[in-house]
Amino acid sequence: MKGENLQELVEFVAQSLVDQPTKVEVNKYQRGNSVQLELHVAPPDMGRVIGKSGRVANAVRTLLKVAAARDGNRVNLDIAEPN
């Protein structure tokens, strides 16, 4: 999957999880065949995106890695802390 598609995938999943989907923002940085995604959500939605013991976040990361591996790419997802 290309970086843009991975970005759209994270946006879709995050918007499905949160109460304020309009506040979801995903920034993409590409270096060679590696894609760095940074997810921003509203402060009250952080718990929904991370999940208990980080299970939701880890599930999203696993989904991304599988999607990226098809094209021989690597992906990393960071969930940014709200200001």
N, C-alpha and C positions, 0 to 999 in steps of 0.2 A: 504494500500500500504506500502510496506517495505521502509525503508530509502533510499536504493539504487534507487528504482524506483522513489521516490519523487525527488531525486537529478537529475536523468535523465530527469524528467518532467520539472524541472526548467531550466536545460541546454537547452532543446529543445525549450522551449518558449522564453528564452532569446536570443538564437541564431537566432530565427525567427524574432526578433524585431530589432536587432542591425545591424550596417553597418560592424562591424568587428567581425564576429562570432568566429574567432579563438582565440580571447582575452577573451572569456567567460569562467569563472571558478567558480565552485560551490564546496564549502567545506562543509562537513557534520560532525556534532558532535551529538552523541546519548547519551541520559541519560534516561535509563529505557524505558518507552513508549513514550518519548518525543524526537523529532528530531529538531535540530537547523541547518538551512541551511544558508550559507553566500555566497552571489552572488557578484562576481567581474566582472566588464566590463571595457572596455577602457573609458577614460575620456570623449571623445566626444559622447559616447553612453549613458551616464547617464540619459540624458533627455528622451531618447526613452524608457528606462526601467522604469523610475519613472512615466512619463506621466504628463499631465497637472493636477495640484492639487493632484498628487499621484494616479490618477485613475488606471493606468496600474499596478502599484505595488500592489495596493489593490485588483485588479482583480486576479492577480497571487496568492496572499496570500489566497484569498477566494477559488480558485481552489485547492490549496494545502490542505487547511483545510478539504474540502469535500473529497478529495482523501484519506487523512490520517484517517478521521473519520470512514471510512468503516472497518478498522482493529482495531478501538479503540485507535488509536495513536493520538498524538498531534504534530503539526509542527509549527515552527516559521521561517520566512524568513527575513533576514537582508540583505540590499543592502549596501555593503561596499563602502566607499568613496575612490576614487582613490588617490594614493600617488602623 
